[in-house]
Amino acid sequence: MNLSVSLLNTGRVPRGIARAIACGVLLVLPGCFIPNLRPSKTGVAVPATYDGAPAGLTNATFTGSASPDNSAQLRVDEFYNDPILLRLVCQAMANNRELKILEEDVQIARAAIMSSRGAILPLADFRAGAGWDRNSGFTPLGAAEKQLEYRPGKHFPETPGDFLLGFNFLVPLDIWRALRNARDAAIQRYLAAIERRNDFVTRMVADIAQNYYGLMALDQQLATLDQIIRLQQRSLEVAEQLVKFGRGNTLAVRRFEAEVRKNQSEKLIVRQEIVETENRINFLVGRPPQPVERDSAGFFDLTIHPLSVGVPPQLLLNRPDIRQAERELQAAGLDIMVARARFFPRVTINGNVGYEAFNPRYLFNPEALVLTAMGELVAPVLNKAAIRADYVAANARQLEAVYNYQRVIINAVIEVVNRLSKVQNYSQSILIKRQQLQSLEAAVDVAGKLFQATRIEYVDVLFSQRDLLQARTVLIDTKRQQLTAIVNVYQALGGGYVVACPPPGGPGGAPQPRQLPEAQQELPPPRKVDGEAPPPRLPDPPSPPDPGKAKGAP
């Protein structure tokens, strides 16, 4: 007897092992048909410094220096140190509509995290039901019901009810980490949405600063036109006096009149540019059209915080667009793991617990308790084309994220080098243009005196005034380009999304719109910067000749 029992047990052991092996093969076999992933075919190397090429080559226009200091670590208020500009930025942070849209995108991504987390947790639903069912007495089920007793001597009614209260539950077993990888991918996309919002803030702040400095440049250009017009009007008076006393001709008068009208027309164009620039700022700030507060008096000696560029690898930590691309790349890698898990069986446990009875008064009796539980394993067997296509598409999206990450890094380094070179070249150009302006100023002064003494033709005076106006305009534009380049370097390094805004109504709070002074009023002269020559002032216009001192006057 004992021998037969032992032989029976030895027969069960191989069968149990065989079943375990069969289950293991069923779980692992689908993984043998997963397509191979395509790797990235390119790489990118971040340079160690921003140093240019050897002297004599094009890229040697800028020579950087390796330093741990980086202007991107400065807040907006620390870098610009301009309370008016800071108020504009703070208003934009509160009112810009595109920024609000991006902030809602962050909330959408946050909700996606909550949804993916909920997919991991067990699901429980409350269930309640009531119904009646009567079966025909000429059917086996109806005939059997007449013979059934729910208690000794008590039969079910001819039309029994069906009342139910209970809970359904579903427990997913995430054995391949598909649900957890989907959750982690949602977290990465949430972080990417935050970085996308930060990247927009850096560009918004840069746009506000560029237009703000552009308004200052237009104010200076308007003041320059006013000074040139007054200078030409005095020259026109000199020409009229010379014609009156027979020392000139009307051609000079007409040419000076035409030049005055040309510059008066140019003033209207500049005014239109001021209106459009102000409204670009108003759009970014999120307010209706109104004048933009600014102080244009110190435009030429305006300086921003000195630039510290650090080293290129810091861009990976400081630039929001690079961090966004990195988060999207991590999410794409997790999406591949989610798509891969679809090749393997899914295991879930579901069931319900509650009370069910034909009459509500028996609903909560212990005999009315209902319990069901079932484990379910679902494995793909035929027609895996859809699963395979999703896996291949996830691989392609990952490669897109890789190439986009590399593209953003290359673009970031090039942007910094280009803008640093622009800052350096335009700063040197300003020094040369100041010297040119000093020479033209002296030339206009001399030409005015010689024309008053009738020793040169009016054309020389006209050309010298034109050259002075052009040089002054070019100097203003070069200064604006220099300030724009500094703003762009700060943005390219990754700075501009951290702002310390003062509380509303406090010192430095949101300003009330105020009317600017008339644009034609002459702006005060710029202050001198240490170590830098001040911009030359326009010469005083020549006085009309004294008829009693004019050569040949009676």
Beta strands, then each sheet from edge to edge (+ up, - down):
strand 1: 123-132
strand 2: 149-151
strand 3: 154-155
strand 4: 161-173
strand 5: 346-357
strand 6: 369-378
sheet 1: 1+ 4- 5+ 6-
sheet 2: 2+ 3-
end
